[in-house]
Amino acid sequence: MTAITTPPTPPPLPPPSVDGEVLATASAKPAKPAGRLGRFLRGRDEDPRWVRPALLGLLLGTAVLYLWDLGSSGWANSFYSAAVQAGTESWKAFFFGSSDASNFITVDKTPAALWVMEISARIFGVNAWSILVPQALEGVASVGLLYLAVRRWSGPVAGLIAGAVLALTPVATLMFRFNNPDALLVLLLIGAVYATMRAIERAAVRAGTRWLALAGLLIGFGFLTKMLQAFLIVPVLGLVYLVVAPTSVRRRIAQLLIALAALVVGAGWWVALAELWPAGSRPYIGGSQTNSVLDLVFGYNGLGRLNGDEAGSVVPGGGGAGSWGETGLLRLFNAEFGTQASWLLPAALILLVAVLGFTARAARTDRTRAAMLLWGGWLVVTGLVFSYMQGIIHPYYTVALAPAIGAVVGIGAVSVWRLRGEDAARAVLAVAMAATAIWAFVLVGRADWQSWLRWIVLAGGLAVAVGLAFTPRLARRLAVGLAALAILLGIAAPAAYAVQTASEPHSGAIPSAGPSGGFGGGPGGLGGRQGGGRFGAQQVPGGQVPGGQVPGGQVPGGQVPGGPQGSGQLPWQQGRGNGSSGSPGTQGSPSPGPQGGFAMGGNRGGGSLLNGSTPSAELTALLAKDADRYRWIAATIGSNSAAGYQLATGDPVMAIGGFNGTDPTPTLAAFQAYVRAGEIHYFIAGGTGFGSSSSSGTSGQITQWVEENFTATTVDGVTVYDLTQSGSVPTEE
């Protein structure tokens, strides 16, 4: 059996013969066109003439897919949009990632992803396009950078396949059109792998050290984007460099220590400043229970995601193991996660094992094996963590797998194709194609949507798989056509899901990709689409409801909070499910709940735990009146409720208890002091935090105190208390 080998030393570019085998026209090259534009369109001398137009077409097509009708999603995740608005009003809010310009509390993440959107919003104004376009451009940049990384060692065909797989992965289309932190994280991680590859090439000279330090710095900024998730690829990059870099062991270790120092600097400078900043003059660190970034890192948003021990989580008490669904190797293939990113995962795993087998006897510095270890290590380590993590996890997290899947498929397909004269290589190609077709058939079948597509992909894929098994007997052009058909059939189903994802608006905290009638998408797709719900394997905090599993056991009081008794409907589904329509974030009917009760729902227009509030014009005008006289025009439980009011008025709204309403801030005494000082105008009831589930929680105590001491007014279905009117406000002792 012929092994796949690559030169153990530079050149930095692979031999052009890699693609000469794939395309019959690769050898005929016209003279390079004159002028800068001609040279740009022509590309590299060693590339076939179709490569640069194909790349430009890929990038242009990605831009269209990610930018088309982008404004239809409005504020998308209003939780982050409100923080962007705050960052345009206050540089302190910009630096800390505060939810409001008066700097009461931060979002429950480090703020790097917000900085990009806030700079755009400062230049172009606060609107849906200025917030979402940077995300889409990060997506286009991710596709382009992935192409550059993969083509560097494996050729342009592998790079184009990798870029196309990333661009057309449904969850990638979703998240690059959304304002969660994942878009910037993906771009930074791809950049870190690219920098590591450049470091391997130049390991023996000073430039190699600089490239490796850049990789560490990019991962550090990845931490400032989405915290510990960025560190998942660190062991992979470190071990691969230690094994394959063409220099002495001593030098490799020294370079890795420098890279580690760069990572610490990149991740630690903001953490250090935030921790050293006097607590009295900075916002409360949202998501923590002790007003500490370190508590956020090692608790709710860090190690707690792995072991399920997340104080302040939406599952009261943290939830523990098993609260967020069944774990195991098949999690990424289940009804919630499968359609998001797993379309080519079986093929990627098959090709990964095959290429590592074919290169088992290659030199230590073999580049094909090194590339598969880098991208395959990313895929395996991150996939295993997602499969077994016991804390909060949402299917859209799988966007972090899309670049690795694309790279492994691209490198693997081209590498094995070069060995198609061997029986084992042809068997690998055939099995990978058949697995892709069968798995696409299963995934499309999970949704009542375009059922014809699954049969075309299945029949065509199996036929191509048979053809791949006999490629040596086919004419060259026919073999190349068969390979092209295999690529088209392999990405056809995820591409259809990606286009469908781009055609629909998305909002809320847990968006989901694919057609709205399908499975997958967060706990039942809650908070995913405007005016429509998804009903898959629902996971929502509190207890069992019809149609899905709920982590944490039973709903307090034995009923679904905020919904009609016996309806089995959760507050964020009111006005959304069962075919009903509803505007974004609008509740179907008032559901105030008992005093101090389990407040997930809220009044009409008051939003929900996962969706922002949508105040009426009358309520917006009331809140905005005399706004400049107050530090906060209003206060309410939970960040999503506060976000909608803030975005509607442009003025700060206090999010009591942070995102979940469970952060212990402000205390009742502190809130009373704010009211006594005249810093808060209104209290809006019906907030969406879990912290109001008992009178012992700070959110519940504040709610109860306001209800007992101030007069309620109903404005378009929303209960409002004017805190400047007479009430039993304790005097300062």
C-alpha positions in Angstrom: 0.0 0.0 0.0 1.4 3.4 -1.0 1.7 5.8 1.9 0.7 9.5 1.8 3.9 11.5 2.2 4.8 15.2 2.1 8.2 16.9 2.3 9.5 17.0 5.9 11.0 20.5 5.2 9.7 23.6 3.5 8.6 24.7 0.7 5.7 26.4 2.4 3.5 25.5 -0.6 2.5 21.9 -1.6 3.5 20.5 -5.0 1.2 21.6 -7.7 0.8 18.0 -8.8 -1.7 17.5 -6.0 -4.3 19.3 -7.9 -3.0 18.2 -11.3 -4.3 14.8 -10.6 -7.8 16.1 -9.8 -8.3 18.4 -12.8 -7.3 17.5 -16.3 -6.9 21.2 -17.3 -4.5 22.0 -14.6 -1.4 21.8 -16.8 -2.3 24.3 -19.4 -1.6 27.8 -18.1 -2.0 31.0 -20.1 0.3 33.9 -19.7 -0.5 36.0 -16.6 -2.8 38.9 -17.4 -1.2 42.3 -17.1 -2.0 44.8 -14.3 -2.7 44.5 -10.6 -6.3 43.4 -11.2 -5.2 40.7 -13.6 -2.6 39.4 -11.2 -5.2 39.4 -8.4 -7.7 37.5 -10.5 -5.0 35.1 -11.8 -3.7 34.1 -8.4 -0.5 32.2 -7.8 1.6 31.0 -10.6 1.5 27.4 -9.4 -2.3 27.3 -9.2 -4.6 26.2 -12.0 -6.3 29.1 -13.6 -9.7 28.3 -12.2 -8.5 28.5 -8.5 -8.6 32.2 -7.9 -12.1 32.7 -9.6 -13.3 29.7 -7.6 -12.1 31.2 -4.3 -13.6 34.6 -5.1 -16.8 32.9 -6.0 -16.8 31.1 -2.7 -16.2 34.2 -0.7 -18.8 36.2 -2.7 -21.4 33.4 -2.3 -20.6 33.3 1.5 -21.1 37.0 1.8 -24.4 36.9 0.0 -25.6 34.0 2.2 -24.6 35.7 5.4 -25.6 39.3 4.5 -28.9 38.7 2.6 -31.8 40.3 4.4 -29.7 40.3 7.6 -31.8 43.1 9.2 -34.9 40.9 9.3 -33.6 39.4 12.6 -33.9 42.8 14.3 -32.0 42.9 17.5 -31.4 39.1 17.3 -30.1 38.3 20.8 -31.4 41.5 22.5 -29.3 40.6 25.6 -26.1 41.4 23.6 -27.7 44.1 21.5 -28.5 46.1 24.7 -24.9 45.7 25.8 -23.8 47.1 22.4 -26.1 50.1 22.9 -24.7 50.6 26.3 -21.1 50.5 25.0 -21.8 53.2 22.5 -22.9 55.5 25.4 -20.2 54.8 27.9 -16.6 53.8 27.5 -16.7 52.1 30.9 -19.6 50.0 29.7 -17.6 49.3 26.5 -14.6 48.1 28.5 -16.5 45.9 30.9 -19.3 44.7 28.6 -22.0 46.3 30.7 -25.7 45.6 30.0 -26.5 49.3 30.6 -24.7 52.6 30.2 -25.1 53.3 33.9 -22.9 50.3 34.5 -25.0 48.3 36.9 -24.1 44.8 35.7 -22.1 43.2 32.9 -23.2 40.4 30.5 -22.2 37.0 31.7 -19.3 36.7 29.2 -16.0 38.5 28.7 -16.5 41.4 26.3 -14.2 41.0 23.3 -17.1 40.0 20.9 -19.0 43.1 22.0 -16.1 45.4 21.2 -16.2 44.6 17.5 -20.0 45.3 17.3 -19.7 48.4 19.5 -17.1 50.0 17.3 -19.3 49.4 14.3 -22.3 50.8 16.2 -20.3 53.9 17.3 -19.5 54.6 13.6 -22.8 53.7 12.0 -25.3 54.1 14.8 -27.1 51.5 16.9 -29.2 49.4 14.6 -29.6 45.8 13.5 -27.2 46.1 10.5 -24.4 47.8 12.4 -24.6 45.0 15.0 -25.0 42.0 12.7 -22.8 43.0 9.7 -19.6 42.6 11.7 -20.7 39.1 12.5 -21.3 38.2 8.9 -18.0 39.7 7.8 -16.3 37.6 10.5 -17.9 34.6 8.9 -16.6 35.5 5.4 -13.1 36.1 6.9 -13.3 32.7 8.7 -14.0 30.9 5.4 -11.2 32.8 3.6 -8.7 32.1 6.4 -9.7 28.4 6.6 -9.0 28.2 2.9 -5.6 29.8 3.3 -4.7 27.5 6.2 -5.8 24.3 4.4 -4.4 25.1 1.0 -1.0 25.9 2.5 -0.1 22.3 3.0 -2.8 20.4 1.1 -3.5 22.5 -2.0 -6.3 24.7 -3.3 -8.8 21.9 -3.9 -8.6 20.9 -0.3 -8.9 24.5 0.8 -11.9 25.1 -1.4 -13.7 22.0 0.0 -12.9 23.1 3.6 -14.2 26.6 3.0 -17.3 25.5 1.3 -18.1 23.0 4.1 -17.7 25.7 6.7 -19.7 28.3 4.8 -22.6 25.8 4.2 -22.8 24.2 7.6 -26.3 25.3 8.9 -25.1 26.3 12.4 -22.3 28.4 10.8 -24.9 30.2 8.6 -26.9 30.8 11.8 -24.2 32.1 14.0 -22.5 34.3 11.4 -25.9 36.0 11.0 -26.4 36.4 14.8 -24.8 38.4 17.5 -23.6 35.8 20.0 -19.8 35.6 20.7 -19.3 32.4 18.7 -18.6 34.2 15.4 -15.5 35.9 16.6 -14.4 32.8 18.6 -14.4 30.7 15.4 -12.3 33.3 13.5 -9.7 33.6 16.3 -9.4 29.8 16.6 -8.8 29.4 12.9 -6.2 32.1 13.0 -4.5 30.3 15.9 -4.2 27.1 13.9 -3.0 29.0 10.8 -0.3 30.7 12.9 0.7 27.4 14.4 1.2 26.0 10.9 3.4 29.0 9.9 5.3 28.4 13.1 6.0 24.8 12.2 7.3 25.9 8.8 9.7 28.4 10.3 10.4 26.6 13.6 14.2 26.7 13.1 14.3 30.5 12.8 13.1 33.4 14.9 10.0 33.9 12.7 8.7 30.5 13.9 8.8 31.8 17.5 6.9 34.9 16.5 4.2 32.9 14.7 3.8 30.6 17.7 3.5 33.6 20.0 0.8 35.0 17.7 -1.1 31.7 18.0 -1.0 32.0 21.8 -2.1 35.6 21.7 -5.1 34.8 19.4 -6.2 32.0 21.8 -5.9 34.5 24.6 -8.3 36.9 22.8 -10.5 33.8 22.2 -10.7 33.5 26.0 -11.8 37.1 26.2 -14.5 36.2 23.6 -16.0 33.0 25.1 -13.8 32.1 28.0 -12.6 28.5 28.6 -14.0 27.2 25.3 -11.1 28.8 23.5 -8.6 26.7 25.5 -10.0 23.4 24.2 -7.5 23.4 21.2 -4.5 24.5 23.3 -3.4 20.9 24.1 -3.8 19.9 20.5 -1.7 22.8 19.1 1.0 22.4 21.8 1.4 18.6 21.3 1.4 18.7 17.5 4.0 21.4 17.5 6.1 19.6 20.1 6.0 16.4 17.9 6.4 17.7 14.3 8.2 21.0 14.4 11.5 20.6 12.5 13.9 21.8 15.2 15.5 20.6 18.4 13.4 19.5 21.3 14.9 22.1 23.5 14.0 24.9 21.1 10.5 23.5 20.7 9.9 23.6 24.4 11.3 27.1 24.8 9.0 28.3 21.9 6.0 26.7 23.5 6.7 28.5 26.8 6.9 31.8 24.9 3.5 31.0 23.3 2.0 30.1 26.7 3.2 33.5 28.0 1.6 35.2 25.0 -1.6 33.3 25.7 -1.6 34.4 29.4 -1.0 38.0 28.4 -3.8 37.9 25.7 -6.3 36.4 28.1 -5.1 37.9 31.4 -4.7 41.6 30.9 -8.5 42.3 30.9 -9.1 39.8 33.8 -6.4 41.5 35.9 -7.7 45.0 35.3 -11.3 43.9 36.0 -10.3 42.2 39.2 -8.1 45.0 40.4 -10.6 47.7 39.6 -12.4 48.8 42.8 -15.7 47.0 43.0 -17.5 50.1 44.0 -16.7 51.9 40.8 -17.2 49.1 38.3 -20.3 47.2 37.3 -21.2 43.9 39.0 -19.7 40.9 37.1 -22.8 39.3 35.6 -23.1 35.5 36.0 -20.9 35.4 39.1 -22.1 35.0 42.7 -19.2 36.9 44.2 -18.8 39.9 41.8 -15.6 38.3 40.5 -14.4 37.5 37.0 -12.5 34.5 38.5 -15.8 33.2 39.9 -17.3 33.5 36.5 -14.3 31.6 34.9 -14.3 28.7 37.3 -18.0 28.6 38.0 -21.1 29.4 36.0 -19.2 30.1 32.7 -16.2 27.9 33.1 -15.6 24.6 34.8 -19.3 24.5 35.8 -20.1 23.9 32.1 -18.1 20.6 32.4 -19.3 19.2 35.7 -22.8 20.8 35.9 -22.0 22.6 39.1 -23.2 26.1 38.1 -24.4 28.3 40.9 -26.8 30.9 39.5 -27.8 28.7 36.5 -31.2 28.6 35.0 -31.6 25.3 36.8 -32.1 26.3 40.4 -29.2 25.2 42.6 -27.0 24.5 39.6 -28.7 21.4 38.4 -25.7 19.0 38.5 -25.0 16.1 36.2 -27.6 15.2 33.6 -29.6 18.4 34.0 -28.9 19.4 30.4 -29.7 16.2 28.6 -28.2 12.8 28.1 -24.4 12.8 27.6 -22.4 10.3 25.5 -20.7 9.7 22.2 -24.0 10.0 20.3 -25.0 13.4 21.6 -23.8 15.3 18.5 -26.0 13.1 16.4 -29.2 13.3 18.4 -32.4 15.2 17.5 -31.2 18.5 19.0 -27.6 18.6 17.7 -27.6 16.5 14.6 -28.9 18.9 12.0 -26.7 21.8 13.2 -23.2 20.5 12.3 -23.0 16.7 12.0 -23.8 16.3 8.3 -20.2 15.5 7.3 -19.0 14.4 10.7 -19.1 10.6 9.8 -17.1 11.3 6.7 -14.6 13.5 8.6 -14.0 10.7 11.2 -13.6 8.1 8.5 -11.1 10.2 6.5 -9.2 11.2 9.7 -8.6 7.6 10.7 -7.7 6.6 7.1 -5.2 9.4 6.5 -3.5 8.8 9.9 -3.2 5.2 8.9 -1.8 5.9 5.5 0.8 8.3 7.0 1.7 6.1 9.9 5.2 5.4 8.6 5.9 8.9 7.3 8.6 11.1 8.7 8.0 12.9 12.0 7.7 16.2 10.2 5.3 14.9 7.5 2.9 17.8 6.8 -0.2 15.8 5.7 -0.2 14.0 9.0 0.6 17.2 10.9 -2.4 18.9 9.3 -4.7 16.1 10.1 -3.5 16.0 13.7 -4.1 19.8 14.1 -7.6 19.9 12.6 -8.5 16.3 13.6 -7.3 17.0 17.2 -9.5 20.2 17.3 -12.5 18.1 16.1 -12.0 15.2 18.5 -11.2 17.1 21.6 -14.0 19.7 21.2 -16.4 17.1 20.1 -15.7 14.9 23.1 -16.1 17.9 25.5 -19.4 18.8 23.9 -20.6 15.2 24.1 -19.8 14.7 27.8 -20.2 18.2 29.4 -22.9 18.2 32.0 -23.5 21.9 32.4 -25.4 24.3 30.2 -25.0 23.4 26.5 -26.9 24.6 23.5 -26.7 23.1 20.0 -25.4 26.3 18.4 -22.1 25.7 20.3 -21.3 23.1 17.6 -20.4 26.0 15.2 -16.9 25.5 16.8 -16.7 22.1 15.1 -17.5 23.4 11.6 -14.0 24.6 10.7 -12.4 21.3 11.9 -14.9 19.2 10.0 -14.4 21.2 6.8 -10.6 21.0 7.1 -10.5 17.3 7.8 -12.9 16.5 5.0 -11.0 18.7 2.5 -7.5 17.4 3.4 -8.7 13.8 3.8 -10.6 13.7 0.5 -7.8 15.1 -1.6 -5.1 13.0 0.2 -7.0 9.7 -0.2 -8.0 10.6 -3.8 -4.3 10.8 -4.7 -4.0 7.1 -3.7 -7.1 6.0 -5.5 -5.1 3.4 -7.4 -5.0 1.5 -4.1 -7.9 -0.8 -3.1 -7.9 0.6 0.5 -8.0 4.2 -0.6 -11.0 3.5 -3.0 -12.8 1.7 -0.2 -12.3 4.7 2.1 -13.7 7.1 -0.5 -16.7 4.8 -1.1 -17.5 4.3 2.6 -17.1 8.0 3.4 -19.5 8.9 0.5 -22.0 6.3 1.4 -22.0 7.3 5.1 -22.5 10.9 4.1 -25.5 10.1 1.9 -27.1 7.8 4.5 -26.7 10.2 7.3 -28.1 13.1 5.2 -31.1 10.9 4.5 -31.6 10.4 8.2 -31.2 14.1 9.1 -33.5 15.4 6.4 -36.0 12.7 7.4 -36.2 14.2 10.9 -38.0 17.3 9.5 -41.2 17.4 7.6 -39.4 19.5 4.9 -38.4 18.9 1.3 -38.6 15.1 1.6 -37.6 14.7 -2.1 -34.1 16.0 -1.2 -33.3 13.0 1.0 -34.0 10.5 -1.8 -31.9 12.4 -4.3 -29.0 12.6 -1.9 -29.3 9.0 -0.9 -29.7 7.5 -4.4 -27.1 9.8 -5.9 -24.6 9.3 -3.0 -24.8 5.6 -3.1 -24.4 5.5 -6.8 -21.3 7.8 -6.6 -19.9 5.6 -3.8 -20.1 2.6 -6.1 -18.4 4.6 -8.8 -15.6 5.7 -6.5 -14.9 2.1 -5.8 -14.1 1.7 -9.5 -12.3 4.9 -10.4 -9.2 3.3 -11.9 -11.4 1.8 -14.6 -12.9 5.2 -15.5 -11.6 7.7 -18.0 -9.7 10.6 -16.4 -12.4 13.2 -17.2 -15.1 10.9 -16.0 -13.3 10.2 -12.7 -12.8 13.9 -12.1 -16.5 14.5 -12.9 -17.4 11.8 -10.4 -15.3 13.4 -7.7 -17.0 16.8 -8.4 -20.4 15.1 -8.2 -19.4 13.5 -4.8 -18.6 16.9 -3.5 -21.9 18.4 -4.7 -24.0 15.6 -3.2 -22.0 15.7 0.0 -22.8 19.3 0.7 -26.3 19.4 -1.0 -28.4 18.7 2.1 -26.5 21.0 4.6 -26.5 23.7 1.9 -30.3 23.5 1.6 -30.6 23.7 5.4 -28.1 26.7 5.4 -30.1 28.6 2.8 -33.3 27.9 4.7 -31.7 29.2 7.9 -30.6 32.4 6.1 -34.2 32.9 4.8 -35.7 33.1 8.3 -35.3 35.7 11.0 -33.9 34.5 14.3 -34.1 36.0 17.8 -33.7 35.1 21.4 -31.0 33.4 23.5 -31.1 30.0 21.9 -31.3 30.2 18.1 -31.4 27.1 15.9 -30.5 26.3 12.3 -32.5 24.6 9.7 -36.2 24.6 8.6 -38.6 25.7 11.4 -40.5 22.4 11.2 -37.5 20.3 12.1 -35.7 19.1 15.1 -32.7 20.5 16.8 -32.1 24.0 18.1 -31.6 24.5 21.8 -34.0 23.2 24.3 -36.8 22.6 21.8 -35.6 25.5 19.8 -36.8 27.9 22.5 -36.2 31.5 21.6 -35.1 30.5 18.1 -37.3 32.1 15.5 -39.5 35.0 15.3 -43.2 34.1 15.2 -42.6 30.3 15.3 -41.4 27.6 17.6 -39.6 24.3 17.4 -40.7 21.3 19.3 -37.9 18.7 19.5 -36.4 17.2 22.6 -37.3 20.1 24.8 -35.0 20.8 27.7 -36.2 23.7 29.9 -35.5 24.4 33.6 -37.8 23.1 36.2 -39.7 19.9 35.4 -41.5 17.7 32.8 -43.7 19.2 30.2 -45.5 17.6 27.3 -43.2 17.1 24.3 -39.9 17.1 26.1 -37.6 16.5 29.0 -36.9 19.3 31.5 -33.8 19.3 33.6 -34.0 19.6 37.3 -37.0 17.5 38.2 -40.3 19.2 38.9 -41.5 22.7 38.3 -42.0 24.6 41.6 -45.6 24.2 42.6 -46.1 21.4 40.1 -47.1 23.7 37.3 -45.4 25.2 34.3 -44.6 28.8 35.5 -46.2 31.6 33.8 -48.5 29.5 31.6 -52.2 28.5 31.9 -52.7 25.6 34.2 -52.7 22.3 32.3 -51.5 23.9 29.1 -48.0 22.4 29.3 -46.8 25.6 27.6 -43.8 27.5 28.8 -43.8 31.3 29.1 -41.4 31.8 26.2 -43.7 29.6 24.0 -46.8 31.7 24.6 -47.9 33.2 21.3 -45.3 31.1 19.5 -46.1 27.4 19.4 -48.8 25.3 17.8 -48.9 27.3 14.7 -49.8 30.6 16.4 -48.0 33.8 15.3 -46.6 36.4 17.5 -44.2 39.3 17.3 -40.7 38.9 18.6 -40.6 38.7 22.3 -44.4 39.2 22.7 -46.3 37.1 25.1 -49.6 35.7 24.1 -51.4 36.7 27.3 -50.6 38.2 30.7 -49.2 35.7 33.2 -48.1 37.6 36.2 -47.8 34.6 38.5 -48.0 34.7 42.3 -46.3 37.3 44.3 -42.7 36.3 44.7 -43.3 33.3 42.6 -41.3 31.5 40.0 -41.1 34.4 37.4 -40.1 33.1 34.0 -42.9 34.5 32.1 -44.1 38.0 32.7 -46.8 40.3 31.4 -47.6 40.7 27.8 -44.8 42.5 26.0 -42.5 41.9 29.0 -40.3 39.3 27.3 -39.2 36.0 28.7 -36.1 34.3 30.0 -34.8 33.8 26.5 -36.4 36.7 24.5 -36.3 40.4 25.0 -39.3 42.5 25.9 -41.3 44.3 23.3 -42.9 47.4 24.9 -45.7 49.2 23.2 -45.4 52.8 22.0 -47.4 53.9 25.1 -45.1 52.1 27.5 -42.0 53.3 25.7 -43.2 56.9 25.9 -43.9 56.6 29.6 -40.5 55.1 30.3 -38.7 57.8 28.2 -40.4 60.7 29.9 -37.9 62.8 32.0 -35.3 60.0 31.4 -32.4 62.4 31.9 -33.4 62.9 35.5 -32.7 59.3 36.5 -29.7 57.0 36.4 -32.0 54.2 35.4 -35.4 54.9 33.8 -36.6 51.5 35.1 -35.6 48.3 36.8 -36.9 44.8 36.2 -36.0 41.2 36.9 -33.7 39.6 34.3 -31.5 40.9 31.6 -33.7 40.0 28.6 -36.7 41.9 30.0 -34.4 44.9 30.7 -32.8 44.7 27.2 -36.0 45.2 25.3 -37.0 48.3 27.3 -33.5 49.7 27.0 -33.3 49.2 23.2 -36.8 50.7 22.8 -35.9 53.9 24.7 -32.2 54.2 24.4 -31.9 54.8 28.1 -30.4 52.6 30.9 -32.6 49.9 32.5 -31.4 48.0 35.6 -31.4 44.2 35.1 -32.0 43.0 38.6 -30.2 39.6 39.1 -28.5 39.6 35.7 -29.4 37.2 32.9 -31.1 34.6 35.0 -32.3 36.9 37.8 -30.1 34.8 40.1 -27.1 37.0 40.6 -27.2 38.4 44.1 -27.3 42.0 43.1 -28.6 44.5 44.1 -29.4 43.5 47.6 -32.8 44.8 48.9 -31.0 47.4 51.0 -29.0 48.6 48.0 -32.1 48.8 45.9 -33.9 50.7 48.6 -30.9 53.1 48.7 -31.2 53.7 44.9 -34.9 54.4 45.2 -34.3 56.7 48.2 -31.8 58.6 46.1 -34.2 59.0 43.2 -32.0 57.1 40.8 -34.7 54.7 39.5 -37.9 55.9 38.1 -40.0 52.7 37.5 -40.1 49.1 38.5 -41.6 46.9 35.8 -43.2 43.7 37.2 -43.3 40.4 35.4 -39.6 40.0 35.0 -38.1 36.8 33.8 -35.5 35.7 36.3 -35.3 32.5 38.3 -34.1 34.6 41.3 -37.7 35.6 42.1 -38.7 32.0 42.7 -38.5 32.5 46.5 -38.7 35.4 48.9 -35.2 34.5 50.1 -33.6 35.5 46.8 -32.7 39.1 46.3 -34.8 39.5 43.1 -37.8 38.0 45.0 -37.3 40.2 48.0 -37.1 43.3 45.8 -40.3 42.3 43.9 -42.2 41.7 47.1 -41.1 45.0 48.7 -42.1 47.0 45.6 -45.5 45.3 45.4 -46.2 45.9 49.1 -45.1 49.6 49.2 -46.0 51.1 45.8 -49.1 51.4 43.6 -49.3 49.3 40.5 -50.4 50.8 37.2 -51.1 48.7 34.1 -49.8 50.1 30.8 -50.9 48.1 27.8 -50.9 44.9 29.8 -47.6 45.6 31.7 -47.6 46.3 35.4 -45.5 49.3 36.3 -44.7 50.9 39.7 -43.6 54.5 39.9 -40.8 54.4 42.5 -40.8 58.2 42.9 -44.3 58.3 44.3 -45.1 57.9 48.0 -44.1 54.6 49.4 -42.6 53.1 52.5 -39.0 53.7 51.6 -36.8 53.0 54.7 -34.8 56.0 55.9 -31.1 55.5 56.1 -30.0 54.5 59.6 
